[in-house]
Amino acid sequence: MDSTLTIEATVSSDGKLVVFTAFARGRAVQCSITRDVLEQYFWAPIGANDARLLKAYTDGHKRIAAAVERKVLRVPDEPISLTATDFSH
């Protein structure tokens, strides 16, 4: 399976998530990744501004896509929320 993530990611209004769309298994899937994950696993500085969070998302594109693919296999019909659990293996 090959997921494609949108480049047009946005930071949620509360600053706790980066929200994006993935195209996986022939459909668009709404996805998000937490600020905490970007700080712990993708080198975003703690308290980073929106631009820096989006840069961490872009820089981690391949690892994030792989996590989305794994999660889509487990929960194919639901939005995907990536948390630290998805990267702690």
For each residue, the residues with C-beta under 8 A, 3 or more apart:
1: 24 25 69 72 73
2: 24 69
3: 22 23 24 65 66 68 69 72
4: 22 23 24 65
5: 9 20 21 22 31 61 64 65 68
6: 9 20 21 22 23
7: 58
8: 20 21
9: 5 6 18 19 20 54 57 58
10: 18 19 20 54
11: 15 17 18 19 50 53 54
12: 15 16 17 18 19 32
13:
14: 17
15: 11 12 35 50 53
16: 12 34 35
17: 11 12 14 32 33 34 35
18: 9 10 11 12 32 33 35 38 53 54 57
19: 9 10 11 12 30 31 32
20: 5 6 8 9 10 31 32 33 57
21: 5 6 8 28 29 30 31
22: 3 4 5 6 28 29 31 65 68 72 80
23: 3 4 6 26 27 28 29
24: 1 2 3 4 27 29 68 69 72
25: 1 72 76
26: 23
27: 23 24
28: 21 22 23
29: 21 22 23 24 68 72 79 80
30: 19 21 79 80
31: 5 19 20 21 22 68 79 80 81 82
32: 12 17 18 19 20 79 80 81 82
33: 17 18 20 37 38 57 64 81 82
34: 16 17 37 38 81 82 83 84
35: 15 16 17 18 38 39 44 48 53
36: 39 40 83 84
37: 33 34 40 41 42 82 83 84 86 87
38: 18 33 34 35 41 42 44 48 53 56 57 60
39: 35 36 42 44 45 46 48
40: 36 37 84 87
41: 37 38 60 63 84 87
42: 37 38 39 56 57 59 60 63
43: 56 59
44: 35 38 39 48 52 53 55 56
45: 39 48 52
46: 39
47:
48: 35 38 39 44 45 52 53 56
49: 52 53
50: 11 15 53 54
51: 54 55
52: 44 45 48 49 55 56
53: 11 15 18 35 38 44 48 49 50 56 57
54: 9 10 11 18 50 51 57 58
55: 44 51 52 58 59
56: 38 42 43 44 48 52 53 59 60
57: 9 18 20 33 38 42 53 54 60 61 64
58: 7 9 54 55 61
59: 42 43 55 56
60: 38 41 42 56 57 63 64
61: 5 57 58 64 65
62: 65 66
63: 41 42 60 66 67 87
64: 5 33 57 60 61 67 68 82
65: 3 4 5 22 61 62 68 69
66: 3 62 63 69 70
67: 63 64 70 71 82 86 87
68: 3 5 22 24 29 31 64 65 71 72 80 82
69: 1 2 3 24 65 66 72 73
70: 66 67 73 74 86
71: 67 68 74 75 80 82 86
72: 1 3 22 24 25 29 68 69 75 76 80
73: 1 69 70 76
74: 70 71
75: 71 72 78 80
76: 25 72 73
77:
78: 75
79: 29 30 31 32
80: 22 29 30 31 32 68 71 72 75
81: 31 32 33 34
82: 31 32 33 34 37 64 67 68 71 86 87
83: 34 36 37 86
84: 34 36 37 40 41 87 88
85: 88
86: 37 67 70 71 82 83
87: 37 40 41 63 67 82 84
88: 84 85
89:
